[in-house]
Amino acid sequence: MQVLVIGNPIAGTGLAEKRIYEFARTLGSRGHDVEIFMTARAGEALERARDIDDNINSLVVAGGDGTVNEVINGLADPSRIPILHLPAGTANQLARTLELPFDPRELATILERGAIRRIDMGLAGRRRFLLLVSSGLDARVAEEVKKRRSNTLGYSGYVFPIVKAVASHRPAQIEAVLDDERRIAGYNVMVLKVRQYGGFLVFAEDARLDSGHFDVCIFQQGSLGWMSLYAVAGLMRKVSDLPGVVHQTARTIRIESEVPAPVEIDGDHFGMTPIDIRIRPSVVPMIVSGEDLGHNRLQEPLLDPTLK
């Protein structure tokens, strides 16, 4: 098997590189041909993904959710090559949702024997994503992280950005337009494909990677007191019990605001509102634990020009 590993050595708390080489050694000892590409700066994973050869059988993305997002955006055809996520980031929302192990040797076995699960792909403007788009206070935190990050992060790396975002918080109304017909106002809008936000908060119990739609959570109170209450409720998985929380499903969403608000995509700062979001169901082939991969391997790529 020809395997390409695109790895981010500073993902999470900085243990990614060790885990990548352990994974590669395991595969090499089993007779596989493994190429490792380590990124040195933001955007390099995207650039390497643009140049993947046709002889690569499987692609392994080693890092956090942001590294996966870069790779998805670099691929000429995100429906063609099976992808395994080696989780080494902070939240690892994709790996947790796919119930992937963190042990490199177990992941090597899944690469050999796993199954392919096709998951939905979102488009935020022209940016592809797999997990979420958000606008509001949490996106402001992501913006602060981007301003200050120079090395490894981990949960401790969020402390100062959270303090800065909270100190400068001025509630500004945001509107979500769902499927071109429902308009709902709030102060934080989350467009979700995963249940767990940040690795441990749950805002959309029914969100799934392959549902064919987005789960949208709109928080209609914007004060710090209410935002703190929403966070505690997310931790306790009780958000649906609170007033002022609207849950909807949609296939297209426009997020807009009179005052431009920050936007977060798959955990990283992206830009500012307005932004248009749409779904592409069952596009990306992810390798997961399951039956023999050979029974599920994609034979022909999807030829949808809107994905390129």
C-alpha positions as CSV (number, residue, x, y, z in Angstrom):
1,M,0.0,0.0,0.0
2,Q,1.3,3.5,-0.9
3,V,0.5,5.8,2.0
4,L,1.0,9.5,2.3
5,V,1.1,11.0,5.8
6,I,0.6,14.8,6.0
7,G,1.5,15.8,9.5
8,N,1.4,18.9,11.6
9,P,4.2,18.6,14.2
10,I,3.0,21.4,16.4
11,A,-0.6,20.3,16.6
12,G,-2.1,20.0,20.1
13,T,0.5,19.9,22.8
14,G,3.4,19.0,20.5
15,L,3.3,15.2,20.7
16,A,2.2,14.8,17.1
17,E,5.6,14.1,15.6
18,K,6.4,11.2,17.9
19,R,3.0,9.6,17.2
20,I,3.4,10.1,13.4
21,Y,6.8,8.3,13.3
22,E,5.4,5.5,15.5
23,F,2.5,5.1,13.1
24,A,4.9,5.1,10.1
25,R,7.2,2.5,11.7
26,T,4.3,0.2,12.4
27,L,3.1,0.4,8.7
28,G,6.7,0.0,7.4
29,S,7.2,-3.1,9.5
30,R,4.1,-4.6,7.8
31,G,5.5,-4.0,4.3
32,H,3.8,-0.7,3.4
33,D,5.4,2.2,1.6
34,V,5.0,5.3,3.7
35,E,5.9,8.9,2.8
36,I,5.8,11.5,5.6
37,F,5.4,15.2,4.9
38,M,5.7,17.4,7.9
39,T,4.4,20.9,7.7
40,A,6.4,23.9,8.8
41,R,3.8,26.7,8.5
42,A,0.1,27.3,8.1
43,G,-1.2,26.5,4.6
44,E,1.5,24.0,3.8
45,A,-0.8,21.0,4.3
46,L,-3.2,22.5,1.8
47,E,-0.3,23.0,-0.7
48,R,0.9,19.4,-0.3
49,A,-2.6,18.0,-0.8
50,R,-2.8,19.8,-4.2
51,D,0.1,17.7,-5.4
52,I,-0.9,14.2,-4.4
53,D,0.1,11.5,-7.0
54,D,-2.5,9.1,-8.4
55,N,-0.5,6.2,-7.1
56,I,-1.2,7.1,-3.4
57,N,-3.8,4.5,-2.1
58,S,-4.5,6.1,1.2
59,L,-4.0,9.6,2.8
60,V,-3.3,10.0,6.5
61,V,-3.8,13.4,8.1
62,A,-2.0,13.7,11.4
63,G,-2.8,16.7,13.4
64,G,-5.9,18.5,14.6
65,D,-9.2,19.4,12.9
66,G,-7.6,22.4,11.3
67,T,-5.0,20.3,9.6
68,V,-7.8,18.0,8.2
69,N,-9.6,21.2,7.0
70,E,-6.4,22.3,5.1
71,V,-6.0,19.0,3.4
72,I,-9.7,18.8,2.3
73,N,-9.3,22.2,0.8
74,G,-6.2,21.3,-1.1
75,L,-7.5,18.1,-2.7
76,A,-8.4,18.4,-6.4
77,D,-11.2,15.9,-5.8
78,P,-12.2,15.4,-2.1
79,S,-14.3,12.3,-3.1
80,R,-11.4,10.3,-4.6
81,I,-8.9,9.2,-2.0
82,P,-9.7,7.5,1.3
83,I,-8.6,9.5,4.4
84,L,-7.6,8.4,7.8
85,H,-7.3,10.9,10.6
86,L,-4.5,10.4,13.1
87,P,-5.7,12.7,15.9
88,A,-3.0,14.8,17.4
89,G,-4.7,18.2,17.9
90,T,-6.5,19.8,20.9
91,A,-10.2,19.0,20.5
92,N,-10.0,16.3,17.8
93,Q,-13.7,16.6,17.1
94,L,-13.6,14.6,13.9
95,A,-11.7,11.6,15.4
96,R,-13.9,11.6,18.4
97,T,-17.0,11.6,16.3
98,L,-15.7,8.8,14.1
99,E,-14.7,6.9,17.3
100,L,-11.1,6.5,16.1
101,P,-8.5,5.4,18.7
102,F,-5.5,7.6,19.6
103,D,-3.0,4.8,19.6
104,P,-0.9,4.8,16.4
105,R,-0.6,1.0,16.2
106,E,-4.4,0.6,16.4
107,L,-4.8,3.3,13.7
108,A,-2.3,1.4,11.5
109,T,-4.6,-1.7,11.8
110,I,-7.6,0.4,10.9
111,L,-5.8,1.7,7.8
112,E,-5.3,-1.9,6.7
113,R,-8.6,-3.4,7.7
114,G,-11.1,-0.6,8.2
115,A,-14.2,0.4,6.2
116,I,-14.9,3.6,4.3
117,R,-17.7,5.9,5.6
118,R,-18.6,8.7,3.3
119,I,-19.4,11.9,5.2
120,D,-21.0,15.1,4.1
121,M,-18.9,18.1,3.1
122,G,-19.9,21.7,3.8
123,L,-19.0,24.7,1.7
124,A,-18.7,28.1,3.4
125,G,-18.3,30.4,0.4
126,R,-15.7,28.4,-1.5
127,R,-14.1,27.0,1.7
128,R,-14.8,23.3,2.3
129,F,-15.4,22.1,5.9
130,L,-16.5,18.9,7.7
131,L,-17.4,19.9,11.2
132,L,-18.8,23.3,11.8
133,V,-19.2,27.0,11.1
134,S,-19.8,29.4,13.9
135,S,-20.2,33.1,14.4
136,G,-20.3,34.9,17.7
137,L,-18.2,34.9,20.9
138,D,-16.6,31.5,20.3
139,A,-15.5,32.7,16.8
140,R,-14.0,35.8,18.5
141,V,-11.9,33.4,20.7
142,A,-10.7,31.6,17.5
143,E,-9.8,35.0,16.1
144,E,-7.7,35.8,19.2
145,V,-6.0,32.4,19.0
146,K,-5.0,33.0,15.4
147,K,-3.5,36.4,16.3
148,R,-1.3,34.9,19.0
149,R,-0.5,31.3,18.1
150,S,3.1,30.7,17.2
151,N,3.7,27.1,18.4
152,T,1.8,24.3,20.1
153,L,-1.6,25.1,21.6
154,G,-3.4,22.6,23.8
155,Y,-6.4,23.7,26.0
156,S,-4.1,25.9,28.1
157,G,-3.4,28.0,24.9
158,Y,-7.0,29.1,24.9
159,V,-7.0,30.7,28.3
160,F,-5.6,34.1,27.2
161,P,-7.7,34.3,24.0
162,I,-10.8,33.5,26.0
163,V,-10.0,36.2,28.6
164,K,-9.3,38.7,25.8
165,A,-12.5,37.9,23.9
166,V,-14.6,38.0,27.1
167,A,-13.1,41.4,28.1
168,S,-13.9,43.0,24.8
169,H,-17.3,41.3,24.3
170,R,-20.0,43.6,23.1
171,P,-23.2,41.6,22.1
172,A,-24.0,42.2,18.4
173,Q,-27.0,40.6,16.8
174,I,-26.5,38.0,14.1
175,E,-29.1,36.6,11.7
176,A,-29.3,33.1,10.2
177,V,-31.3,32.6,7.0
178,L,-32.2,28.9,6.7
179,D,-33.0,27.4,3.3
180,D,-33.8,30.9,1.9
181,E,-37.0,31.1,3.9
182,R,-36.6,31.1,7.7
183,R,-34.8,34.1,9.3
184,I,-33.8,33.7,12.9
185,A,-31.9,36.3,15.0
186,G,-29.5,35.7,17.8
187,Y,-26.1,36.5,19.2
188,N,-24.3,33.3,18.4
189,V,-25.0,31.0,15.5
190,M,-23.5,27.4,15.2
191,V,-23.9,25.4,12.0
192,L,-22.9,21.9,13.1
193,K,-22.2,18.4,11.7
194,V,-20.9,17.1,15.0
195,R,-22.4,16.7,18.5
196,Q,-19.3,17.6,20.5
197,Y,-18.0,21.2,20.2
198,G,-14.5,21.8,21.4
199,G,-14.2,18.1,22.4
200,F,-16.6,18.1,25.4
201,L,-19.6,20.6,24.9
202,V,-22.7,19.2,23.3
203,F,-25.1,21.7,21.5
204,A,-26.8,19.5,18.9
205,E,-27.5,16.0,20.2
206,D,-28.7,14.7,16.8
207,A,-25.9,16.1,14.6
208,R,-24.3,13.6,12.3
209,L,-21.5,13.6,9.8
210,D,-23.6,11.9,7.2
211,S,-27.1,13.3,7.9
212,G,-27.3,15.2,4.6
213,H,-28.2,18.5,6.4
214,F,-26.8,20.9,9.0
215,D,-28.0,21.1,12.6
216,V,-28.2,24.8,13.4
217,C,-28.1,26.2,17.0
218,I,-29.0,29.8,17.5
219,F,-28.5,31.5,20.9
220,Q,-30.8,34.4,21.3
221,Q,-29.3,35.9,24.4
222,G,-25.9,37.6,24.1
223,S,-24.8,38.8,27.6
224,L,-21.8,37.1,29.2
225,G,-24.0,35.7,31.9
226,W,-26.2,33.9,29.3
227,M,-23.2,32.8,27.2
228,S,-21.7,31.3,30.4
229,L,-25.0,29.5,31.1
230,Y,-25.1,28.2,27.6
231,A,-21.5,26.8,28.0
232,V,-22.4,25.1,31.3
233,A,-25.5,23.6,29.7
234,G,-23.4,22.3,26.8
235,L,-21.0,20.7,29.3
236,M,-24.0,19.0,31.0
237,R,-25.7,18.3,27.7
238,K,-28.8,20.2,28.8
239,V,-28.9,23.0,26.2
240,S,-32.3,22.0,25.0
241,D,-33.7,22.7,28.5
242,L,-32.7,26.4,28.3
243,P,-35.0,29.2,27.0
244,G,-33.7,31.3,24.1
245,V,-32.0,28.4,22.2
246,V,-33.4,27.6,18.8
247,H,-32.5,24.3,17.1
248,Q,-33.2,23.9,13.4
249,T,-32.0,21.8,10.5
250,A,-31.2,23.2,7.0
251,R,-29.2,22.5,3.9
252,T,-28.3,26.1,3.1
253,I,-27.6,28.9,5.6
254,R,-26.6,32.5,5.3
255,I,-25.1,34.2,8.4
256,E,-25.2,37.9,8.3
257,S,-25.0,40.9,10.6
258,E,-25.1,44.7,10.5
259,V,-21.7,44.9,12.2
260,P,-19.3,42.3,10.7
261,A,-18.8,39.4,13.1
262,P,-16.0,36.9,13.2
263,V,-16.5,33.4,11.6
264,E,-14.9,30.2,12.7
265,I,-14.6,27.1,10.5
266,D,-13.6,23.7,11.8
267,G,-12.1,25.4,14.9
268,D,-10.0,28.1,13.2
269,H,-10.7,31.7,12.4
270,F,-11.9,32.2,8.8
271,G,-13.1,35.7,8.3
272,M,-16.1,37.9,8.9
273,T,-19.8,37.8,8.1
274,P,-21.7,37.6,5.8
275,I,-21.1,34.0,4.7
276,D,-23.2,31.5,2.7
277,I,-23.1,27.9,3.6
278,R,-24.3,24.8,1.7
279,I,-24.1,21.0,2.0
280,R,-22.7,18.4,-0.3
281,P,-23.9,15.0,1.1
282,S,-21.8,11.8,1.2
283,V,-18.7,13.2,-0.4
284,V,-15.6,12.5,1.6
285,P,-14.4,8.9,2.1
286,M,-13.1,8.6,5.7
287,I,-11.4,5.3,6.9
288,V,-13.0,4.1,10.1
289,S,-13.0,0.9,12.1
290,G,-15.2,-1.7,10.6
291,E,-15.3,-4.5,8.1
292,D,-12.6,-5.2,5.5
293,L,-11.8,-2.0,3.5
294,G,-11.7,-3.9,0.3
295,H,-15.4,-4.4,0.3
296,N,-16.0,-0.6,0.5
297,R,-13.2,1.0,-1.4
298,L,-14.4,3.5,-4.0
299,Q,-13.7,2.4,-7.5
300,E,-14.6,5.6,-9.4
301,P,-14.3,9.2,-8.2
302,L,-17.4,11.5,-8.1
303,L,-17.3,13.8,-11.0
304,D,-19.1,16.8,-9.5
305,P,-17.5,20.0,-10.8
306,T,-18.9,22.0,-7.9
307,L,-16.5,20.2,-5.6
308,K,-13.4,21.4,-7.3
